[in-house]
Amino acid sequence: MKNRIRLSEIFAIGALLAISGALRAQTPESGDPGHEQTAPTSSSPFNFDTKNIQFSGFGTLGMIYTHDKEVRYIRPSTNHPGHENPDLGPDTVLGVQANVTLGSHAALVLQAISRESTLGSYKPRASLAFLSYAFTPNVTVRAGRLRTPFFMLSESIDINYANPWIRPPSEIYSMFPFSELNGVDLLLTFGGIGGFDVELHPYYGTSDLPIYQDGKGHLKNVRGLNITATSGHLTLFAGYGQTDFSLKWRGQDLQTLSQYLRQPIVLNGNDILRDLSGSDGKGSFGVAGIQWDDGKWLFIGEYNRLRANRYAHRAHAWELTAGRRFGEFMPYVTLASHTEDRPITTKRVALAMAIPGVAEQLNEAVDAFLASRNLSQSSATLGLRWDFYKNTAFKLEFAHTRIHNRSWGSFFPENPNDPPATLNQRMWKRSINTLGVSVDVTF
Amino acid sequence: MSRSRLISPLRTVVACAFTALLLGTAPFVRSVAAEPDKATAAASGVQLVTSAKGAVNVLSREEATQLLLGHRNRLNDGTPVTLIDLPSGQIRARLYQILTGKNPVQVRANWSRLVFSGRVRPPLEASNENEALEWLINTPNAIGYLPSAVNDKRIKVLLLVDG
């Protein structure tokens, strides 16, 4: 599958080319600032077609070059670990949206996006499909398919135009990469609390995540509360959530590992396997973030942590970004780190009888499995955003990443079927440089 | 040679061509980040207006700011309102700068985040002041902004923010 030519990928690129061409054809004075609505006529601007339905969209054409022949960059559990280098997969995305107004209180929002999935497909999927109802100016309920609101920028994770970077730091945003929430939420706003506009955002629902290869993650009863406070240039964010979850890895690596660990000589093989994959997990996640944007200086900071009783590791992560605008140019620097607090399992292989080298080899295989699910790394990124045309931003990013010990970070080995010991030696503590280029548009 | 090895360079070439195309035209387009105020704009203020026959009679500065930030689409009394934007330019940049403290790049980033995360519907954008005036007149609950020099009996001024 991964080597197949993807027609949808070509379509996505073609659509972006067409959009960009259309944008460039407009004069700056007559163009649209970001949201296309069917042009109302001057005599009757608000018939059904114009007032009640608005179409808009966004897209990124991005590619990342990994300066390392033995590994390639991926967004873990978001895109497919292909062999291309430079790779369009991690960052290229196209989204179209319709906002439909239903009377004075209700609205329908539909959004479809196309981006490379973990299976290597660009098949469009519904990323938003919900009904909202505003009971009062300050209370809105939404039900249907929403974006997951787990971290500070999760709801706009694909809206790269809204962010300074080519992509939000993977140390933070690959930690819990579920993107759609099927459920319900409430948006409660309060104005003027100590000079802050405050939003309370409780949510409840389920979420699914296809995982390379053939794995699947499922959240049920995911519930949480976010609080956002905004005052002038300052935004503060805090959130906490809990979930029941299943995480079923079905890749070749787990199958091989299972065969090893189910040998009669291994006493605790099944115990270890029960820690790795199954359907009765419980987890929690918390986040605190801050943003300052006064038009000249931009600062973004975020800290989050993930807790799970099994199947996923416990970890925490942070990122700090500082940018300075010079007209339409904004250079920025980002430091980010993801640290594993506890691996998926801490159990070591116990054998019924001591055979020289066997336990070590089996533990190497367990370690390779755990490392491939460990995102621990630290990175320093130097970037430049150039808003060279309205609704269009060009971005260039150089990143130096150091994978932590016993981790693969946000990289995938070029030859994942090499022996575990070889993979461990290759991936752990590796330093890698990447260069990314992207163009973001909204229309 | 596998097909993927053929397509990979093709992707790269397409991407490079796309980027070069965009970059190549950049020097010929007007700077969009600064959108500097000029003497003509400074000489007159900006007024937030609505239809003279409409239900909206009062708009506080705080409500106007929150409307422009996408933090609300209803007034304090519950009236749902539609924001009508002017196209990019001095008046629009001036209004947003004064009321929200954000420059055009920040404003666009803010709206794109809110709209595409499903929080708010995008504002309607008129293609010029005349069209904005027509829309405002014909839509009781629409709120827009025009240069304060515009004087028309069919609209009423809710807030004068400058000049």
Interface residues (C-beta under 8 A of the other chain):
Chain A: K2 N3 R4 I5 E9 I13 L16 L17 S20 R24 P28 E29 S30 G31 D32 P33 G34 H35 Q37 A39 P40 S42 S43 S44 P45 F46 T50 K51 Q54 S56 F58 L61 M63 G82 H83 E84 N85 P86 L88 G95 Q97 N99 T101 S104 H105 A107 V109 Q111 L128 F130 S132 A134 T136 P137 R142 L146 R147 E155 S156 D158 I159 Y161 A162 N163 L187 T189 G191 G192 D197 T230 G232 H233 D293 D294 G295 R325 G327 E328 F329 D387 F388 Y389 K390 N391 T392 F394 V437 V439 T442
Chain B: S2 R3 S4 I7 S8 R11 T12 V14 A15 F18 T19 L21 L22 L23 T25 A26 V29 R30 S31 V32 A33 A34 E62 Q66 H71 R72 R74 L75 N76 G78 P80 T82 D85 P87 S88 G89 R92 G101 K102 N103 P104 V105 Q106 R108 A109 N110 W111 S112 R113 V115 F116 S117 G118 R119 R121 P122 P123 L124 E125 S127 N130 E131 E134 W135 N138 T139
